[in-house]
Amino acid sequence: MTYITKGNKYLTINDVGLSYKIYNGRKWFTFIITENMCLHFLGEFILTKKLGGNIHKIKNKKKSNLKKKK
């Protein structure tokens, strides 16, 4: 198992069957290289952003009922 922090490694036929752990800035992802991944960069298979709806949505915070001092 090889740990890689950058996704700029070019995959060749010699890498087929090897496993890599790649860091995307938040998590480590484990990949086992297949023949379809050859001749691509390792960074093409890493997701760096959240998928889905509005990722910058601000959650409404509930105001706590604090007693005012007199």
Order of alpha helices (4+ residues) and beta strands (2+ residues): beta-beta-beta
